[in-house]
Amino acid sequence: MACFVYILGSDGKGGLRTYVGWTTDLEKRLDAHNAGSGAKSTRGRTWALLYAECYKTRGEAMSREWHLKRDRKFRKGLA
């Protein structure tokens, strides 16, 4: 099963924000974030998919997610 690492962006009242996560279904996960049933830190905003990568295993995706969460320069460049 393919696993995706993704970066979402939202430009709300608090300024531009990004969120990094992983999933097996990008469309379903983005819908969950926008419906307020995704991660707690994403509630109350409208999110757009800025970037995604595909991996063969959950472990690879989770490792890449960990690295992207610490790479603010990369995330800022997407916005």
N, C-alpha and C positions, 0 to 999 in steps of 0.2 A: 504494500500500500504506500502510495506517495505521501510524503509529508511536506508541508510548505512552511517557510519562515516568511513573515510579512511585516511590513511597516505601514502603519496607518498615520494619517495626518488630519489635524483639525485646527481650524483657525477660529477660535471662539473669543469670548470676552476676556479671557486670561492670556490671550496671545496664541501664537502657534504652538501646538503640542504634537509630539509623535508618540506612538505606542508600538512596541515590538512584541510579537507573539508567534506561536506556531500552531498549525492545525492540519487536518487531513482534508478539509473542505473550505476553501477560501471564501466562496460566495456565502455559504451558510454562516461562517464565522463573522464576516463583515455585517451581515444582516443582524446577527445577535448583538454585536457592539452597538449598532445604530438603534436597536430596539430597547437598549438599556439592560439587556440580560447577559451581556458579555462581562468582561473584567470590571470590577468596581471602579477602577480609576478611569474608565472610558465612559461612564454614564453621564448623561446630560449634554453630550456633544454629538455633532454629526461628523462622522469619519469617512475618509476616502482612502482607498488603497493607493499608496505611493510606490510600493516596491514589493516584489515577492521572489523567492528562490524555491526550487524544488529539490528534495532529497529523497533518497531511497529508504532511509531508516529514521525512526523517531529519534534515536540517539544523535545522529548527524544533525538533524533539524534543531534539536535542543541545544547542542553545542554551538551552532551558528547563531541561534537566538541569544545565547549568553554573550557572545562576542559583539553582536550588533547593539545590544543594550548598553554596552560600555563605549561604543564608538559614536559619540555625539557629533563629531565633525562630519561623518558620513551621513547621519540622519539629517543634519542641518542643511547639507548640500542637496537633499531631495526636495526640500520645501520651496 
